[in-house]
Every structure is written in C-alpha cells, then in structure tokens.
C-alpha cells in the first residue's frame, strides 16, 4: 500500500486549504485513515481520523470546528479540508492507515505513512 499526500502550500491566516491523500490498492474501503502533522522541533501529533465506512470521524481539540476529514471511495482518496487556518497550523501533514492502537489519536496505531505535504500559514 502506498499513500501520496498533496495539497499543501502557503496561505495567509484565516485562509483555507484542502489536503488530499491518494491510496493505492484495492482495499481502500476497508481502511481506517488518519492525518497527523509535525511542526519543526515537535512530535508528530494527531489531527483527524475517519473510519473505514466514513461514519465516524475524530479530531484533535486544536482543529475541531475548523478542519473536516472526508473520504472518496471512487478515487481512493482521503481529504482534509482546513478552514480558518492559524500560524500554529504550520507543519508537514502526513496521512496514514490505522492498523491498531487503543485510541484513534495514538500515533503508534498507524502505519504506511505518506511522504507528507507542507502547510505554511503566514500571520
């Protein structure tokens, strides 16, 4: 399985971006998926996740109400719509497949990380 994240860029505070995570393989519909981010000097942190059937979504408190995760089964892609961006959202964003873990936000429960896409929010 390979994941390809894209859609990052430079945006002003208050702006929006949509990230995409394209997955290879024929079993996309069975994957629980997540987005994480890592700012320079920081640990990789959970952002959002979505269940295999798209019914359940989970968000970090810091992005709740601003970010929306969704998935497109026809294109084997997971999206992260980011609105009302803040400078503290600046990071490299990664998508991954959840393979286990006790909670949806646990980084160790994810594998098959994509290469990341850089989001820079200017003030």
Phi and psi in radians as a Rosetta constraint file:
Dihedral C 1 N 2 CA 2 C 2 CIRCULARHARMONIC -2.208 0.35
Dihedral N 2 CA 2 C 2 N 3 CIRCULARHARMONIC 2.458 0.35
Dihedral C 2 N 3 CA 3 C 3 CIRCULARHARMONIC -2.054 0.35
Dihedral N 3 CA 3 C 3 N 4 CIRCULARHARMONIC 2.395 0.35
Dihedral C 3 N 4 CA 4 C 4 CIRCULARHARMONIC -2.222 0.35
Dihedral N 4 CA 4 C 4 N 5 CIRCULARHARMONIC 1.905 0.35
Dihedral C 4 N 5 CA 5 C 5 CIRCULARHARMONIC -1.594 0.35
Dihedral N 5 CA 5 C 5 N 6 CIRCULARHARMONIC 2.520 0.35
Dihedral C 5 N 6 CA 6 C 6 CIRCULARHARMONIC -2.706 0.35
Dihedral N 6 CA 6 C 6 N 7 CIRCULARHARMONIC 2.998 0.35
Dihedral C 6 N 7 CA 7 C 7 CIRCULARHARMONIC 1.837 0.35
Dihedral N 7 CA 7 C 7 N 8 CIRCULARHARMONIC -0.077 0.35
Dihedral C 7 N 8 CA 8 C 8 CIRCULARHARMONIC -1.216 0.35
Dihedral N 8 CA 8 C 8 N 9 CIRCULARHARMONIC 2.972 0.35
Dihedral C 8 N 9 CA 9 C 9 CIRCULARHARMONIC 2.937 0.35
Dihedral N 9 CA 9 C 9 N 10 CIRCULARHARMONIC -2.942 0.35
Dihedral C 9 N 10 CA 10 C 10 CIRCULARHARMONIC -1.780 0.35
Dihedral N 10 CA 10 C 10 N 11 CIRCULARHARMONIC 2.258 0.35
Dihedral C 10 N 11 CA 11 C 11 CIRCULARHARMONIC -2.494 0.35
Dihedral N 11 CA 11 C 11 N 12 CIRCULARHARMONIC 2.634 0.35
Dihedral C 11 N 12 CA 12 C 12 CIRCULARHARMONIC -1.396 0.35
Dihedral N 12 CA 12 C 12 N 13 CIRCULARHARMONIC 2.712 0.35
Dihedral C 12 N 13 CA 13 C 13 CIRCULARHARMONIC -0.969 0.35
Dihedral N 13 CA 13 C 13 N 14 CIRCULARHARMONIC 2.394 0.35
Dihedral C 13 N 14 CA 14 C 14 CIRCULARHARMONIC 1.605 0.35
Dihedral N 14 CA 14 C 14 N 15 CIRCULARHARMONIC -0.193 0.35
Dihedral C 14 N 15 CA 15 C 15 CIRCULARHARMONIC -1.450 0.35
Dihedral N 15 CA 15 C 15 N 16 CIRCULARHARMONIC -3.048 0.35
Dihedral C 15 N 16 CA 16 C 16 CIRCULARHARMONIC -2.322 0.35
Dihedral N 16 CA 16 C 16 N 17 CIRCULARHARMONIC 2.676 0.35
Dihedral C 16 N 17 CA 17 C 17 CIRCULARHARMONIC -2.530 0.35
Dihedral N 17 CA 17 C 17 N 18 CIRCULARHARMONIC 2.667 0.35
Dihedral C 17 N 18 CA 18 C 18 CIRCULARHARMONIC -2.129 0.35
Dihedral N 18 CA 18 C 18 N 19 CIRCULARHARMONIC 2.114 0.35
Dihedral C 18 N 19 CA 19 C 19 CIRCULARHARMONIC -1.625 0.35
Dihedral N 19 CA 19 C 19 N 20 CIRCULARHARMONIC 2.572 0.35
Dihedral C 19 N 20 CA 20 C 20 CIRCULARHARMONIC -2.142 0.35
Dihedral N 20 CA 20 C 20 N 21 CIRCULARHARMONIC 2.574 0.35
Dihedral C 20 N 21 CA 21 C 21 CIRCULARHARMONIC -2.319 0.35
Dihedral N 21 CA 21 C 21 N 22 CIRCULARHARMONIC 1.792 0.35
Dihedral C 21 N 22 CA 22 C 22 CIRCULARHARMONIC -1.552 0.35
Dihedral N 22 CA 22 C 22 N 23 CIRCULARHARMONIC 2.354 0.35
Dihedral C 22 N 23 CA 23 C 23 CIRCULARHARMONIC -2.047 0.35
Dihedral N 23 CA 23 C 23 N 24 CIRCULARHARMONIC 2.551 0.35
Dihedral C 23 N 24 CA 24 C 24 CIRCULARHARMONIC -1.632 0.35
Dihedral N 24 CA 24 C 24 N 25 CIRCULARHARMONIC 2.988 0.35
Dihedral C 24 N 25 CA 25 C 25 CIRCULARHARMONIC 1.655 0.35
Dihedral N 25 CA 25 C 25 N 26 CIRCULARHARMONIC 2.813 0.35
Dihedral C 25 N 26 CA 26 C 26 CIRCULARHARMONIC -1.711 0.35
Dihedral N 26 CA 26 C 26 N 27 CIRCULARHARMONIC 0.047 0.35
Dihedral C 26 N 27 CA 27 C 27 CIRCULARHARMONIC -1.959 0.35
Dihedral N 27 CA 27 C 27 N 28 CIRCULARHARMONIC 0.487 0.35
Dihedral C 27 N 28 CA 28 C 28 CIRCULARHARMONIC -0.952 0.35
Dihedral N 28 CA 28 C 28 N 29 CIRCULARHARMONIC -0.672 0.35
Dihedral C 28 N 29 CA 29 C 29 CIRCULARHARMONIC -1.164 0.35
Dihedral N 29 CA 29 C 29 N 30 CIRCULARHARMONIC -0.209 0.35
Dihedral C 29 N 30 CA 30 C 30 CIRCULARHARMONIC -1.749 0.35
Dihedral N 30 CA 30 C 30 N 31 CIRCULARHARMONIC -0.039 0.35
Dihedral C 30 N 31 CA 31 C 31 CIRCULARHARMONIC -1.568 0.35
Dihedral N 31 CA 31 C 31 N 32 CIRCULARHARMONIC 2.323 0.35
Dihedral C 31 N 32 CA 32 C 32 CIRCULARHARMONIC -1.470 0.35
Dihedral N 32 CA 32 C 32 N 33 CIRCULARHARMONIC 2.321 0.35
Dihedral C 32 N 33 CA 33 C 33 CIRCULARHARMONIC -2.142 0.35
Dihedral N 33 CA 33 C 33 N 34 CIRCULARHARMONIC 2.682 0.35
Dihedral C 33 N 34 CA 34 C 34 CIRCULARHARMONIC -2.515 0.35
Dihedral N 34 CA 34 C 34 N 35 CIRCULARHARMONIC 2.769 0.35
Dihedral C 34 N 35 CA 35 C 35 CIRCULARHARMONIC -2.050 0.35
Dihedral N 35 CA 35 C 35 N 36 CIRCULARHARMONIC 2.375 0.35
Dihedral C 35 N 36 CA 36 C 36 CIRCULARHARMONIC -2.226 0.35
Dihedral N 36 CA 36 C 36 N 37 CIRCULARHARMONIC 2.930 0.35
Dihedral C 36 N 37 CA 37 C 37 CIRCULARHARMONIC -2.528 0.35
Dihedral N 37 CA 37 C 37 N 38 CIRCULARHARMONIC 2.709 0.35
Dihedral C 37 N 38 CA 38 C 38 CIRCULARHARMONIC -2.455 0.35
Dihedral N 38 CA 38 C 38 N 39 CIRCULARHARMONIC 2.030 0.35
Dihedral C 38 N 39 CA 39 C 39 CIRCULARHARMONIC -1.574 0.35
Dihedral N 39 CA 39 C 39 N 40 CIRCULARHARMONIC 2.734 0.35
Dihedral C 39 N 40 CA 40 C 40 CIRCULARHARMONIC -0.963 0.35
Dihedral N 40 CA 40 C 40 N 41 CIRCULARHARMONIC 2.260 0.35
Dihedral C 40 N 41 CA 41 C 41 CIRCULARHARMONIC 1.397 0.35
Dihedral N 41 CA 41 C 41 N 42 CIRCULARHARMONIC 0.005 0.35
Dihedral C 41 N 42 CA 42 C 42 CIRCULARHARMONIC -1.964 0.35
Dihedral N 42 CA 42 C 42 N 43 CIRCULARHARMONIC 2.855 0.35
Dihedral C 42 N 43 CA 43 C 43 CIRCULARHARMONIC -1.298 0.35
Dihedral N 43 CA 43 C 43 N 44 CIRCULARHARMONIC 2.739 0.35
Dihedral C 43 N 44 CA 44 C 44 CIRCULARHARMONIC -1.252 0.35
Dihedral N 44 CA 44 C 44 N 45 CIRCULARHARMONIC 2.247 0.35
Dihedral C 44 N 45 CA 45 C 45 CIRCULARHARMONIC -2.155 0.35
Dihedral N 45 CA 45 C 45 N 46 CIRCULARHARMONIC 2.642 0.35
Dihedral C 45 N 46 CA 46 C 46 CIRCULARHARMONIC -1.188 0.35
Dihedral N 46 CA 46 C 46 N 47 CIRCULARHARMONIC 2.454 0.35
Dihedral C 46 N 47 CA 47 C 47 CIRCULARHARMONIC -2.037 0.35
Dihedral N 47 CA 47 C 47 N 48 CIRCULARHARMONIC -0.968 0.35
Dihedral C 47 N 48 CA 48 C 48 CIRCULARHARMONIC -2.817 0.35
Dihedral N 48 CA 48 C 48 N 49 CIRCULARHARMONIC 2.774 0.35
Dihedral C 48 N 49 CA 49 C 49 CIRCULARHARMONIC -2.596 0.35
Dihedral N 49 CA 49 C 49 N 50 CIRCULARHARMONIC 2.776 0.35
Dihedral C 49 N 50 CA 50 C 50 CIRCULARHARMONIC -2.471 0.35
Dihedral N 50 CA 50 C 50 N 51 CIRCULARHARMONIC 2.451 0.35
Dihedral C 50 N 51 CA 51 C 51 CIRCULARHARMONIC -1.277 0.35
Dihedral N 51 CA 51 C 51 N 52 CIRCULARHARMONIC 2.913 0.35
Dihedral C 51 N 52 CA 52 C 52 CIRCULARHARMONIC -1.044 0.35
Dihedral N 52 CA 52 C 52 N 53 CIRCULARHARMONIC -0.562 0.35
Dihedral C 52 N 53 CA 53 C 53 CIRCULARHARMONIC -1.681 0.35
Dihedral N 53 CA 53 C 53 N 54 CIRCULARHARMONIC 0.032 0.35
Dihedral C 53 N 54 CA 54 C 54 CIRCULARHARMONIC 1.352 0.35
Dihedral N 54 CA 54 C 54 N 55 CIRCULARHARMONIC 0.038 0.35
Dihedral C 54 N 55 CA 55 C 55 CIRCULARHARMONIC -1.408 0.35
Dihedral N 55 CA 55 C 55 N 56 CIRCULARHARMONIC -0.658 0.35
Dihedral C 55 N 56 CA 56 C 56 CIRCULARHARMONIC -1.881 0.35
Dihedral N 56 CA 56 C 56 N 57 CIRCULARHARMONIC 2.354 0.35
Dihedral C 56 N 57 CA 57 C 57 CIRCULARHARMONIC -2.271 0.35
Dihedral N 57 CA 57 C 57 N 58 CIRCULARHARMONIC 2.678 0.35
Dihedral C 57 N 58 CA 58 C 58 CIRCULARHARMONIC -2.435 0.35
Dihedral N 58 CA 58 C 58 N 59 CIRCULARHARMONIC 2.498 0.35
Dihedral C 58 N 59 CA 59 C 59 CIRCULARHARMONIC -2.413 0.35
Dihedral N 59 CA 59 C 59 N 60 CIRCULARHARMONIC 2.588 0.35
Dihedral C 59 N 60 CA 60 C 60 CIRCULARHARMONIC -1.213 0.35
Dihedral N 60 CA 60 C 60 N 61 CIRCULARHARMONIC 2.586 0.35
Dihedral C 60 N 61 CA 61 C 61 CIRCULARHARMONIC -1.011 0.35
Dihedral N 61 CA 61 C 61 N 62 CIRCULARHARMONIC -0.571 0.35
Dihedral C 61 N 62 CA 62 C 62 CIRCULARHARMONIC -1.208 0.35
Dihedral N 62 CA 62 C 62 N 63 CIRCULARHARMONIC -0.310 0.35
Dihedral C 62 N 63 CA 63 C 63 CIRCULARHARMONIC -2.071 0.35
Dihedral N 63 CA 63 C 63 N 64 CIRCULARHARMONIC -0.095 0.35
Dihedral C 63 N 64 CA 64 C 64 CIRCULARHARMONIC -1.027 0.35
Dihedral N 64 CA 64 C 64 N 65 CIRCULARHARMONIC 2.308 0.35
Dihedral C 64 N 65 CA 65 C 65 CIRCULARHARMONIC 1.544 0.35
Dihedral N 65 CA 65 C 65 N 66 CIRCULARHARMONIC -0.216 0.35
Dihedral C 65 N 66 CA 66 C 66 CIRCULARHARMONIC -2.004 0.35
Dihedral N 66 CA 66 C 66 N 67 CIRCULARHARMONIC -0.597 0.35
Dihedral C 66 N 67 CA 67 C 67 CIRCULARHARMONIC -1.898 0.35
Dihedral N 67 CA 67 C 67 N 68 CIRCULARHARMONIC 2.595 0.35
Dihedral C 67 N 68 CA 68 C 68 CIRCULARHARMONIC -2.361 0.35
Dihedral N 68 CA 68 C 68 N 69 CIRCULARHARMONIC 2.223 0.35
Dihedral C 68 N 69 CA 69 C 69 CIRCULARHARMONIC -1.746 0.35
Dihedral N 69 CA 69 C 69 N 70 CIRCULARHARMONIC 2.469 0.35
Dihedral C 69 N 70 CA 70 C 70 CIRCULARHARMONIC -2.637 0.35
Dihedral N 70 CA 70 C 70 N 71 CIRCULARHARMONIC 2.999 0.35
Dihedral C 70 N 71 CA 71 C 71 CIRCULARHARMONIC -2.496 0.35
Dihedral N 71 CA 71 C 71 N 72 CIRCULARHARMONIC 2.613 0.35
Dihedral C 71 N 72 CA 72 C 72 CIRCULARHARMONIC -2.136 0.35
Dihedral N 72 CA 72 C 72 N 73 CIRCULARHARMONIC 1.873 0.35
Dihedral C 72 N 73 CA 73 C 73 CIRCULARHARMONIC -1.251 0.35
Dihedral N 73 CA 73 C 73 N 74 CIRCULARHARMONIC -0.511 0.35
Dihedral C 73 N 74 CA 74 C 74 CIRCULARHARMONIC -1.155 0.35
Dihedral N 74 CA 74 C 74 N 75 CIRCULARHARMONIC -0.558 0.35
Dihedral C 74 N 75 CA 75 C 75 CIRCULARHARMONIC -1.933 0.35
Dihedral N 75 CA 75 C 75 N 76 CIRCULARHARMONIC 0.148 0.35
Dihedral C 75 N 76 CA 76 C 76 CIRCULARHARMONIC 0.880 0.35
Dihedral N 76 CA 76 C 76 N 77 CIRCULARHARMONIC 0.789 0.35
Dihedral C 76 N 77 CA 77 C 77 CIRCULARHARMONIC -2.287 0.35
Dihedral N 77 CA 77 C 77 N 78 CIRCULARHARMONIC 2.469 0.35
Dihedral C 77 N 78 CA 78 C 78 CIRCULARHARMONIC -1.928 0.35
Dihedral N 78 CA 78 C 78 N 79 CIRCULARHARMONIC 2.426 0.35
Dihedral C 78 N 79 CA 79 C 79 CIRCULARHARMONIC -2.030 0.35
Dihedral N 79 CA 79 C 79 N 80 CIRCULARHARMONIC 2.699 0.35
Dihedral C 79 N 80 CA 80 C 80 CIRCULARHARMONIC -2.302 0.35
Dihedral N 80 CA 80 C 80 N 81 CIRCULARHARMONIC 1.824 0.35
Dihedral C 80 N 81 CA 81 C 81 CIRCULARHARMONIC -1.487 0.35
Dihedral N 81 CA 81 C 81 N 82 CIRCULARHARMONIC 2.138 0.35
Dihedral C 81 N 82 CA 82 C 82 CIRCULARHARMONIC -2.058 0.35
Dihedral N 82 CA 82 C 82 N 83 CIRCULARHARMONIC 2.025 0.35
Dihedral C 82 N 83 CA 83 C 83 CIRCULARHARMONIC -2.020 0.35
Dihedral N 83 CA 83 C 83 N 84 CIRCULARHARMONIC 2.868 0.35
Dihedral C 83 N 84 CA 84 C 84 CIRCULARHARMONIC 0.860 0.35
Dihedral N 84 CA 84 C 84 N 85 CIRCULARHARMONIC 0.834 0.35
Dihedral C 84 N 85 CA 85 C 85 CIRCULARHARMONIC -1.126 0.35
Dihedral N 85 CA 85 C 85 N 86 CIRCULARHARMONIC 2.559 0.35
Dihedral C 85 N 86 CA 86 C 86 CIRCULARHARMONIC -2.121 0.35
Dihedral N 86 CA 86 C 86 N 87 CIRCULARHARMONIC 2.736 0.35
Dihedral C 86 N 87 CA 87 C 87 CIRCULARHARMONIC -0.969 0.35
Dihedral N 87 CA 87 C 87 N 88 CIRCULARHARMONIC -0.557 0.35
Dihedral C 87 N 88 CA 88 C 88 CIRCULARHARMONIC -1.261 0.35
Dihedral N 88 CA 88 C 88 N 89 CIRCULARHARMONIC -0.116 0.35
Dihedral C 88 N 89 CA 89 C 89 CIRCULARHARMONIC -1.436 0.35
Dihedral N 89 CA 89 C 89 N 90 CIRCULARHARMONIC -0.105 0.35
Dihedral C 89 N 90 CA 90 C 90 CIRCULARHARMONIC -1.074 0.35
Dihedral N 90 CA 90 C 90 N 91 CIRCULARHARMONIC 2.157 0.35
Dihedral C 90 N 91 CA 91 C 91 CIRCULARHARMONIC -3.110 0.35
Dihedral N 91 CA 91 C 91 N 92 CIRCULARHARMONIC 2.972 0.35
Dihedral C 91 N 92 CA 92 C 92 CIRCULARHARMONIC -1.549 0.35
Dihedral N 92 CA 92 C 92 N 93 CIRCULARHARMONIC 2.235 0.35
Dihedral C 92 N 93 CA 93 C 93 CIRCULARHARMONIC -1.792 0.35
Dihedral N 93 CA 93 C 93 N 94 CIRCULARHARMONIC 2.323 0.35
Dihedral C 93 N 94 CA 94 C 94 CIRCULARHARMONIC -2.142 0.35
Dihedral N 94 CA 94 C 94 N 95 CIRCULARHARMONIC 2.526 0.35
Dihedral C 94 N 95 CA 95 C 95 CIRCULARHARMONIC -1.914 0.35
Dihedral N 95 CA 95 C 95 N 96 CIRCULARHARMONIC 2.731 0.35
Dihedral C 95 N 96 CA 96 C 96 CIRCULARHARMONIC -2.777 0.35
Dihedral N 96 CA 96 C 96 N 97 CIRCULARHARMONIC 2.896 0.35
Dihedral C 96 N 97 CA 97 C 97 CIRCULARHARMONIC -1.753 0.35
Dihedral N 97 CA 97 C 97 N 98 CIRCULARHARMONIC 2.324 0.35
Dihedral C 97 N 98 CA 98 C 98 CIRCULARHARMONIC -1.443 0.35
Dihedral N 98 CA 98 C 98 N 99 CIRCULARHARMONIC 2.158 0.35
Dihedral C 98 N 99 CA 99 C 99 CIRCULARHARMONIC -1.968 0.35
Dihedral N 99 CA 99 C 99 N 100 CIRCULARHARMONIC -0.120 0.35
Dihedral C 99 N 100 CA 100 C 100 CIRCULARHARMONIC 3.005 0.35
Dihedral N 100 CA 100 C 100 N 101 CIRCULARHARMONIC -2.568 0.35
Dihedral C 100 N 101 CA 101 C 101 CIRCULARHARMONIC 1.624 0.35
Dihedral N 101 CA 101 C 101 N 102 CIRCULARHARMONIC 2.708 0.35
Dihedral C 101 N 102 CA 102 C 102 CIRCULARHARMONIC -1.440 0.35
Dihedral N 102 CA 102 C 102 N 103 CIRCULARHARMONIC -0.407 0.35
Dihedral C 102 N 103 CA 103 C 103 CIRCULARHARMONIC -2.350 0.35
Dihedral N 103 CA 103 C 103 N 104 CIRCULARHARMONIC 2.763 0.35
Dihedral C 103 N 104 CA 104 C 104 CIRCULARHARMONIC -1.196 0.35
Dihedral N 104 CA 104 C 104 N 105 CIRCULARHARMONIC -0.383 0.35
Dihedral C 104 N 105 CA 105 C 105 CIRCULARHARMONIC -1.601 0.35
Dihedral N 105 CA 105 C 105 N 106 CIRCULARHARMONIC -0.023 0.35
Dihedral C 105 N 106 CA 106 C 106 CIRCULARHARMONIC -1.345 0.35
Dihedral N 106 CA 106 C 106 N 107 CIRCULARHARMONIC 2.036 0.35
Dihedral C 106 N 107 CA 107 C 107 CIRCULARHARMONIC -1.051 0.35
Dihedral N 107 CA 107 C 107 N 108 CIRCULARHARMONIC -0.603 0.35
Dihedral C 107 N 108 CA 108 C 108 CIRCULARHARMONIC -1.186 0.35
Dihedral N 108 CA 108 C 108 N 109 CIRCULARHARMONIC -0.235 0.35
Dihedral C 108 N 109 CA 109 C 109 CIRCULARHARMONIC -1.509 0.35
Dihedral N 109 CA 109 C 109 N 110 CIRCULARHARMONIC 0.102 0.35
Dihedral C 109 N 110 CA 110 C 110 CIRCULARHARMONIC -2.083 0.35
Dihedral N 110 CA 110 C 110 N 111 CIRCULARHARMONIC 2.625 0.35
Dihedral C 110 N 111 CA 111 C 111 CIRCULARHARMONIC -2.555 0.35
Dihedral N 111 CA 111 C 111 N 112 CIRCULARHARMONIC 3.125 0.35
Dihedral C 111 N 112 CA 112 C 112 CIRCULARHARMONIC 1.031 0.35
Dihedral N 112 CA 112 C 112 N 113 CIRCULARHARMONIC 0.886 0.35
Dihedral C 112 N 113 CA 113 C 113 CIRCULARHARMONIC -1.164 0.35
Dihedral N 113 CA 113 C 113 N 114 CIRCULARHARMONIC 2.429 0.35
Dihedral C 113 N 114 CA 114 C 114 CIRCULARHARMONIC -1.337 0.35
Dihedral N 114 CA 114 C 114 N 115 CIRCULARHARMONIC -3.141 0.35
Dihedral C 114 N 115 CA 115 C 115 CIRCULARHARMONIC -1.431 0.35
Dihedral N 115 CA 115 C 115 N 116 CIRCULARHARMONIC -0.218 0.35
Dihedral C 115 N 116 CA 116 C 116 CIRCULARHARMONIC 1.596 0.35
Dihedral N 116 CA 116 C 116 N 117 CIRCULARHARMONIC 2.646 0.35
Dihedral C 116 N 117 CA 117 C 117 CIRCULARHARMONIC -2.382 0.35
Dihedral N 117 CA 117 C 117 N 118 CIRCULARHARMONIC 2.346 0.35
Dihedral C 117 N 118 CA 118 C 118 CIRCULARHARMONIC -1.487 0.35
Dihedral N 118 CA 118 C 118 N 119 CIRCULARHARMONIC 2.254 0.35
Dihedral C 118 N 119 CA 119 C 119 CIRCULARHARMONIC -2.024 0.35
Dihedral N 119 CA 119 C 119 N 120 CIRCULARHARMONIC 2.173 0.35
Dihedral C 119 N 120 CA 120 C 120 CIRCULARHARMONIC -2.137 0.35
Dihedral N 120 CA 120 C 120 N 121 CIRCULARHARMONIC 2.141 0.35
Dihedral C 120 N 121 CA 121 C 121 CIRCULARHARMONIC -1.963 0.35
Dihedral N 121 CA 121 C 121 N 122 CIRCULARHARMONIC 2.060 0.35
Dihedral C 121 N 122 CA 122 C 122 CIRCULARHARMONIC -1.618 0.35
Dihedral N 122 CA 122 C 122 N 123 CIRCULARHARMONIC 2.593 0.35
